[in-house]
């Protein structure tokens, strides 16, 4: 039977031996959770000494702590549990130097002021994964947010900082009725209390894959695929993940705060171990299993539901249960995963880029309210042609992330005339100077309010970089107007660039300068 520890109720800051700074929560739902889970796990309950039990917990071991510092020290010393459920309402502010004994109030007159210094209390949840990386960690985030979006963003930071497997988030007003569930793979959905207990049971019982870091020589093939993966991350907001078959391994995205690409050499499904040069996305075992099928070398996952496609139940990422979902793709090329979006397998050369690479429905982006209101206000304005070094078209759209490959949202602060600039040319990168030139052509008082499908290179290209291109070190240089910028786009041939309207000046087999023909 696995061991599980759950913290319950308020964990206060201590003023003296009898006075504490606490909160209004009594731990009722956490105690109920502990009682229900005690039939499946060896449960330890950690609570404040003066919190009364609201549930019969005969099958649970009870540990009492006197304040937030003792609470922190307990978890620092007791990190051997299989699962940590950090449900307590822990004080985040605490007196720096509590009185030993009772505060001597008899030494002070009524109305006399007394200064107390506070400090940010230590966070036990942030040390669990450092001390026990294999543990299952479940966190809770209570925040008086103005919207679900704000609450989700705050809870996501808690997840990234603590490396929690799951975080339950709610506001004070719906603490008992509704929780928002966030998992490490980006799934977000709501649940009630009973479902939340089932989720804890599922996550705590799961077998998770562990990572063994093993450096690898970065061959040109691996480097090229990594560049492709990084291009996906930079170009698309919250796109999900991709995986490319690379020899007997694969290249996919990294996890957590990191951005970039990881080469997974192998996945040992029997030992539940990932062998890679860095920590890969939690979905790595699932993706690797799919790529073992002979009819594909590329897997694309996006947080979007496809119509007319089978939907399978959600399984938590990085678990043996999730790997079993790969069997669903033996006879079909794509499936929807509940709460999580679609997964598609194919040959890389067969991917429909117009459909899967460019079009992003607005509902999958968290569009700032002020931008959305501005676009709504001016949606019926006429389309206007504008001129600059790069030919552009200014138009209005309710979707700032339009279905065209190159666009920037723009607001004229004085006349509010333009909201969206859609680049006619197939140029994926603009220099800062070129953006300023475009802005001046519209109105010097304007402001770029969003930059959706392009990367702006702030670093000016020098003659030395042109020399690097001549020597074959740089893949391509892209010429926009009078500016030459790096253009490291793997996968396009010279013929592809010519079809897009570029003149190609070659410097060796794999390098050259691309100039768009006006």
Secondary structure, 3 states (H helix, E strand, C coil): CCEEEEECCEECEECCCCCEECCCCCCHHHHHHHHHHCCCCEEEEEEECCCCCCCCCCCCEEEEECCHHHHHHHHHHCCCCCEEEECCEECCEEECCCCCCCCCHHHCCCCCCCCCCEEECCCHHHCHHHHCCCCEEEEEEECCCCCHHHHHHHHHHHHHHHCCCEEEEECHHHCCCCEEEEECCCCEEEECHHHHHHHHHHHHHCCECEEEECCCCCCHHHHHHHHHHHHHHHHCCCCCEEEEEECCEEEEEECCCCCCEEEEEEEECCCCEEEECCCECCCHHHHHHHHCCCCCCEEEEECCCCCCCCEECCCCCCEHHHHHHHHHHCCCCEEEECCCEEEEEECHHHCCHHHHHHCCCHHHCCCCHHHHHHHHHCCCCCCEEECCCCCEEEECCCCCCCCCCCEEEEEECCCCCCCEEEECCCCCEEEHHHHHHHHHHHCCCEEEEEECCCEEECCCCCHHHHHHHHCCCCCCEEEECCEEEECCCCCCCHHHHHHCCEEEEECCCCCEEEEECC
